[in-house]
């Protein structure tokens, strides 16, 4: 007699699968990737390629050494981790450091928990924070995006500078007011399109927005986390700005600088490490937004998005417990 294996309910047929979703995210990342190539040149292309290849290799090696069965390198998840990890580093980062970051992202943050679907933390962010703590100087040296594509001497010392968030943080620490710091900052249009220092994938808010709308159209993500994350950040920043505009920057500045857009659209929406229920997703985004401003304004680092998302990743199981999705076929009783 043949043995039948029955999977858990609900049994719903659909066209989506892991591979389609993952490669849909890869497509959504293309606009920001092209912008990084344009502004940061050949170094951005090399770092992205090395990061993706390293992540694929480490996932393949982990499967061969510690798991049985078919490897999962073709599902696209390692490619996404590689791209997002590259997006979270400066274009002048030494390649060997990025390879170490890929090792941590795949083997420590993902495969040690059993692979895709079992990791509690976003792998790319774990790799990024590991690099930031281990190599703080290299991870906070920002080449300026001012030379054309394929320029070979882009990352020379004379072309580095602080990010807009770093300029604000350092200026306020030295006792200056925002009025005196404004002259050192790029215009809002430049920050919106990417003409500023920063990590590869965070400099162009408009490119990230294009990718976000593509994922919403494809129903790869929902609006709950991005809107809640960005809305909470802007609301908190607005309150501080209204209290003292000489010490707290206006909300629009927070929107177009740093990793807020990248984090809200591509990192916080990771379906594995974010809540399942829409109400839980709203709470998750709210927590990310509050933590981001707390760290940006009062923390040691000028940027707080990565830490905020990882902290909320840790709370996701609790949120899922408090906001359980309705069981398939469940009838809600009135009264």
Helices and strands as residue ranges (DSSP letters): H 18-40, H 42-66, G 73-75, H 77-87, H 95-103, I 104-108, G 111-113, H 123-134, H 136-139, E 142-143, G 157-159, E 160-161, H 164-173, H 178-181, G 182-184, H 188-193, H 205-217, H 223-243, H 251-256, H 260-262, I 263-267, H 278-298, H 305-322
